Amino acid sequence: MCEDGRITKHCLRGEFFNEPTRQCNYCPVGFYCTDGGSVKACSPGATTLQTRATAASDCFCTLPLEMVLVNGTAEGLSVKCRR
């Protein structure tokens, strides 16, 4: 339990803790979930191909955008899309 009284649970990579249901849920399409259950959205114009993505490198540009890999994130490569 957190200091503020919230109940938390450590979820697996690719999952996040849904506080209202107190369950671990799969990270949805268009997002990735890192260690600790942090949910992060893919860059604008990008999405994941399935649920349970674990890193920014799991995000892919939707057509007709071009994918540009950028170094420097904690998860490795991040993806930015451009026309």
N, C-alpha and C positions, 0 to 999 in steps of 0.2 A: 504494500500500500504506500502511496506517495504521501509526502508531508501534508498536502492539501486535502487528503482523504480519498483521492481518486484511486481506484484499483487498477493496476496495470499488470500485464502479463507479457513475458518475452515471447515474441512470435518468431517463426522461422523466416529466413530470407525469402522475399517474394510475398510476404504476408504483412498485415498491419493489425493492430489491436483496435477493434470496434468497441469503443467505450460504452455506448448504450446497451449493446447486447452482451458485452463482456466476453467476446469471442475473437479469435484470430480469423480474419477473412483474407482471401486471396487478393492481392493487389489487382485492381481492375485494368482493363485495356486502356492504354493512353497514359499510364502511370507506372512507376517502378518503386519498389519498397526495399530500402537498404536495411542493413543490420539495425536492430532496435525498433523496427517497425515504422520508420519514417516514410511517409508517402510523398513522392515528388512527381510532378507532372512532366511529361516529355516537353521538349521545346515546341513553340508554335509551329504547326505544319507537320509535326511528327507524332507517331503513335507506336504502340507495341503491337506485336502480332498476336499475342495471347495474354492471358492473365498470368500472375506470378512473376513478372519481370523483376529483376534484382539490381539492375544498373542502368545508367543513362545510355550505355552502349547497346542496350536492348531496344532502344527507340529507333524507328526508321521513318524516313520522310515519306509522306504520301505524295503520289504523283500529282503534277509533273515537277515536283521540287527536287533539287539536287542536295545530296547529303554531304556535309562538310564536317570532318572529324576534328575536334578541338581538344588538345591535351589540357591537363591541369585540374581535374576534379578528383575528389577523394575516391570515387568509384572507378577511375580510369578515364577512358575517352568519353567525352560528351558529344552529342549530336546537335548540330544546328542545320536548319534547312533554309535554302534560298532559291529564288527563282532563277 
